[in-house]
Amino acid sequence: MGVTLPIYLDNHATTKPDPRVIEAMLPYLSEVYGNASSTDHIFGYTARDAVEKAREQIAHFIGARAANEIVFTSGATESDNLALFGTAEAYAEKGNHIITCVTEHRAILDSAEKLARSGKTVTFLPVDHYGRVDPQDVRRAITPHTILISIMMANNEIGTIANIGEIGHIAHEHGVVFHTDAAQAVGHIPVDVQKLNIDVLSLSAHKFYAPKGTGALYVRRSLPRIKLAPIIYGGGHERGMRSGTLNVPGIVALAKACEIAAKEMKKEAKRFQTWTTWMLDQLRKELDGVELNGDPIERLPHNLNISIEGVESKSLIIGLKDIAVSAGSACSSEKAKAEPSYVIKALGFGEARAHSAIRIGLGRENTQEEIEYAVHRIIEEVKHIRENVHSIISNPFK
Ligand SMILES: *Cc1c(COP(=O)(O)O)cnc(C)c1O
C-alpha cells in the first residue's frame, strides 16, 4: 500500500500544526516582534492590533458576546488551574464546595485535590458505562456552599461528549459558576458558550492544529459576570487575570486555527466519523472481543478507543511500531504511565478492560489509505499476539 510510515494517529495528545497556521504566525516571529503592551510606538501597537483581532476571532468562534471575555494563557493546563483556583479564591466568601468528575484531565483532578487539601470540599462525581455524568447527579450534589461546577466537554481518552448544556442550565438555576474543559472539543465539534450555558471555558491551541504553548480561558462578563482571582501576578495583563507578556505569534496562530476550523470542521468531522465507524466494523469482523470504550453516539468524531480482550495495550503498542496510537492519556509521570487508565477504570468494567485499551485519534492529514493500513496492522498484530499466547498455554515447556 502506498502509505508513508510511521502514521500519526495520536491526535488527542497533540496535532500537527496546519501549514496555513504556521504561515499566519511567521511574521510575528520575525518582523512584528513588538510587545503588545508597549503601545507608545508602532512596534507595540502593531502587535497589540494583531492580538485584539485574534481575540475577536476566537471570541466569535466560541459564541462569546465580547472579545474581552477571552484571557490568553499558556494552554489548557493553565486555563484549568486559573478556572479552579481563581474561582475558589474569588468566591471564598460565598462558599467552599466544588463539584467535578472522576474522568477529568489531570489538570482538573490535581487542582481539585490541591484545593481539597487546602480546606475546600470537593465532590468527584462518578460516570456511567459510557463515561457520561448524569446531570441529575450534578443537581443532587449542589449545596448552599457550592461555588463551582467543572465538567469536561469531551474526554481526551474515550471521546465521550458530556451533556454540557443541561449541566450548565442546572448550575445557573442554582447560581453556581459553570466551568468546562473544552480542550478536546473546540475546533472539532460546535461550541457555543451562550447556547451551552457556559461561564468559564478552557481551550488549547495545540489540540486543533496550532502550535503548543498557547491557550485561552473564556470568562463570562455578563449574565452573570464572573470574577476570577489571578494565579500569576505581574504587570496586570489580561484585565489583571493573567500577567505576563503576551505570546503574540501563538495567539495569532490560535486565531487562524479557529478560522480554519470554522470553515472545515463540519466536513472533517463527517470524514472522521465514517472512518472510525468503518474501523470498528472491520476490527469486529476480523477479531473477537473488541469492545468500544466511551459513548457510541455522543462521542468525538475523530476518536476511537477500544479494548481487545486478552491483549495488553502495552504489547500491542510495542508491536505496532509503524503506527502511533496510545494506551491512554499523554501524562508525563512514570507512575501514571505504569497504571492502567483511570478513565477506563471509571467506566466500571474492571481492570482487564483498562489494561487492554488503545486510543486512536484521527487528524486532518490522515488519508483513507492510512486508515486502512492501520486497521490491517492492528488485526495482524492482535492475531500474532493471540497465537503466541495460545502456543505458550498449549505448550508449557516452550
Ligand atoms: C490536552 C488537554 C489539556 C492540557 O492542555 P495543554 O494545553 O497541553 O496544557 C487539558 N485538558 C484536556 C481535556 C486535554 O485534552
The ligand as an SDF file (V2000), in Angstrom:
LIG
                    3D

 15 15  0  0  0  0  0  0  0  0999 V2000
   -4.5200   18.4150   26.3980 C   0  0  0  0  0  0  0  0  0  0  0  0
   -5.5410   18.6560   27.4320 C   0  0  0  0  0  0  0  0  0  0  0  0
   -5.3050   19.5260   28.4970 C   0  0  0  0  0  0  0  0  0  0  0  0
   -3.9790   20.2130   28.6820 C   0  0  0  0  0  0  0  0  0  0  0  0
   -3.7730   21.1660   27.6840 O   0  0  0  0  0  0  0  0  0  0  0  0
   -2.3100   21.7840   27.4440 P   0  0  0  0  0  0  0  0  0  0  0  0
   -2.5760   22.9250   26.5080 O   0  0  0  0  0  0  0  0  0  0  0  0
   -1.4940   20.6950   26.8440 O   0  0  0  0  0  0  0  0  0  0  0  0
   -1.8080   22.2430   28.7620 O   0  0  0  0  0  0  0  0  0  0  0  0
   -6.3070   19.7060   29.4220 C   0  0  0  0  0  0  0  0  0  0  0  0
   -7.4930   19.0880   29.3060 N   0  0  0  0  0  0  0  0  0  0  0  0
   -7.7660   18.2540   28.2900 C   0  0  0  0  0  0  0  0  0  0  0  0
   -9.0970   17.5950   28.2130 C   0  0  0  0  0  0  0  0  0  0  0  0
   -6.8020   17.9990   27.3270 C   0  0  0  0  0  0  0  0  0  0  0  0
   -7.0670   17.1540   26.3390 O   0  0  0  0  0  0  0  0  0  0  0  0
  1  2  1  0
  2  3  1  0
  2 14  2  0
  3  4  1  0
  3 10  2  0
  4  5  1  0
  5  6  1  0
  6  7  2  0
  6  8  1  0
  6  9  1  0
 10 11  1  0
 11 12  2  0
 12 13  1  0
 12 14  1  0
 14 15  1  0
M  END
$$$$
